[in-house]
Amino acid sequence: MSRSLFVADVHLAPGKPESQQAFVRFLEAQRGLDALYLLGDIFDYWIGPRHLRSPDYRPAIDALRAAVRSGTRILFVPGNRDYFVDGTFASATGVRMLGDSAVVELGGRRVLLAHGDFVYNRNPKYAAYRRLMRFGALRSLYLAMPERMSRGIARGFKTVSMKTTPAVRWTREALIDGARPHFARGIDVLVCGHIHAPQHVRTEYRNRPRDVYVLGDWDGGGREVLEFDGEFRMRAWNG
């Protein structure tokens, strides 16, 4: 049976070496893993290919590259902080990009992998901004800006993101409501992060069990990961 892990919201930040050290230890502890799914906001912000040459995330990038070379498949779904992670990152590290979401089959169940911002953020200003940044011309303009300016914009969007994502406790009913449209199209399990409230909710939909797993945020101290080894299991990683 293959073993997979899912993690989100690590929020590696420039100037905070302790977060990168923890992430490097985590990666080194996963040798022999079949697949590691990174579900967004692994980086606190990402300004594009220039960040590959920057010392900001060098330990984490080197550790990702080493993990891939050791045989671990690492797959990446971008979040609302690191949505500029792209093919250049994939080429440099060997990490496979999955897009805004992906569906995989594990244990005979269809699993939707997403960061969670398009599932559990209902702020129209946020949705409009993310749609706007999909336009190729605006994306190219941003990537061509001087580094100091692009960093300033990235930090500004971080502030906007925090303001448009209220720190509320999502109830069981709200989590199920957000996942229901995906259950309706045949998804059995939703795995995401984003809302920084780790929990597992199970419900019945059309006479089948359905599950929502919300991963914890590492900068909040939780470090919850989801493990699949024949069945799903939420656990804390305290390495």
N, C-alpha and C positions, 0 to 999 in steps of 0.2 A: 504494500500500500504506500502510495506516495505521500510525502509530508509537505504541507505548504503553510506559510505564515502570512498574515496580513497586518500591516501597520500603517498608521496615518498620523498626521499632525505632530511630527517630531520637532518642527520649527527650529532647525539648525540656524543659528544666528551669528553673523560676524561679531567678533569680540567676546563670544561666550564659548571658550574652548571646552568647558565641562560638558556641554551638550554634544559636541562632536566626539569627545572621548567616549561618552556613553554609547553613541551610535556606532562608533568603530568597534567597541567591545561587543555590541549586539551582533554586528555583521560577522565578526570573527567566531562567535559562538554558534553560528548557523551552518557550519560546514556539514555537508551531507544532506542539506535541505533540497527538496525537489524544486520548489518555487517560492520566491519572496515577492509579495505584491505590496508596492508602495502606493498608498491611496491618497496622495496629495498633501501639500503643505509640509513636505519633508524639509524644504528650505523656507526660511522666514520671508525671503523675497529673492527673485532671480531676474537679472537684467539681460539675459540672453547669453550668447556664446562667449562674451567677454568674461563671464563669471568662471568659465573653465580655466582661464589664465590667471585669475585672481587668487590670492592666498586665502580668501574668505572661507572657502569650503574645501580646501585642498585635502585635509585628512579624510573627510567623508568621501570625496570623489575617488581618492586613491583606494580607500577600503572597498567601495562599490566595484571598482575595476578588478581588484584582487579577488573579490567574492565571485564575480562572473568567470574569471579565469580559472577559479578552482572548481567550476562546474555548476554553480548555482544559477538558475534562471531568475533574473530579477526583472519585474515588469512594473511600469510606472503609469499611474493615472494622475494628471496634474490637478492641483487644487487651486484655490482662489489667491494664494500667495505666490505659487511657482508655476503659473500657467505659461510662462515663456520658456520653460524647459521643453526642448524640442529634439529634432533629429541630430543636431550637432552634439548634444549631450549623449544621445544614444550611441553615436559613432565613437565618442571619446571614452565611454565607460563600458559599452556592451549591454547596457540596460535597454530593454525593449519598451518602446512607447505604445500605450494602448488607446490614447485619445481620451475624451472626456468621460467615457464609461466603457465597460466591456462586460460581456456575458461569457462565463465559463461554466462547464459542467463538472461537478465534483460529487462523487458518491451518488450519481444518478439524479442529482438536483441541479436546476438551472440557477446560477448565482450571478447576480448583478453587482459589479464592482464599480464604485463611484466615490468621488471625494465627499459628496453630500451637499454641496452648495446649491446644486440645481434640484435637490430633493427637499431640503429643509431650510432654505433661505427664500422667503416670500417677499422680500423687499423689492419693489419694482425698479428702484434706482440702481440697485446692485445688478439685477438682471439686464437692465439696459446697458450698463457699463460693460458687462462681460460680452454682450452681443456686439457692441461697438468695437471692442478690441479684437474681434474675430476678423475684421476687415483687413485684407492684406496690406493696403496702402498705409493705414495707421500703424499697423504692426511694423512695417518696414521703416516708417518714420521714427518710431520709438527706438528701434534697434540701431538706427544711424545717428542718434543723438550722442553728444559727448557723454562720457561715462558719469561725470558728476551730475549732469542733468537727469539722466535716466535713473540714477540711484535716488535722486530727490523725488521723482515721480513715483517710483516703486514704494518709497517710504510713505508718500502721500496716500497712495492707494491702500496701503496697510492701515492707515488711520481711518479711511473711508470704510474699509471692510469691517473694522472693529465696531464702528458706529452703526453700520447697517446690519450687523449680526448681533442682535440683543442677547445678553447672557441670561437666558431663561432656561428653566428646567423643562425639558420636553416630556410630556406625559406619555404613558403607554398608548393612549388613544391617538395622540397627535403623531407619534411615530408610525403607528399603523395606518393612519389616514394618509401620510406622506408616501408610504410604500404601496398603498392599495392600487394606484394606477399601474404600477409595475407588476404586481401580483395578477392583475387583470390580463396582462399580456404574456402570462406564463412563467413569470419569475417565482422561484420558490424561496430564495434567500437574498436579502439585500445586505451588503456589507459596505459601510461608509464610515467617515469620520466627520470633521467639520464642526459639529456642535459641541464638542468638548464635554460630552456627558456619556461616558461609557456605560452601556447596558445592553441586555439581550431581551427581546420581546418575541414571544411566540403567539400565533393566532391561527385560526382556521379560516380558510378562504376557498369556497367552492369544494368543500369536503376534503381539503388537503392541508396539512400543516405548513405554515409559512413562518419565516423567521426574519427578524431585523437585528443585525449586530452593529452597534455603534462603538467605534474604537476610541480609546482615550487619547488625550493630548499629553505629549511628553513634557512640554514646558510647564504643564500644570502638575507634574509629578506622578501621573498615573502610569504611563508606559504600558497600558493594556495592549495586548496583541491577541489576534484570533488565530488559532491553530486548527488545521484540518489534517487528520490522520485517520481517515475512515469516518470520522464524525467531527463536528465543529466543537471547539472548546475555547472559551474566553479565559485568558489568564494574564497575570501581571508579569512583567519582566523587570527584575530588580538588579541586573548585573552592573 
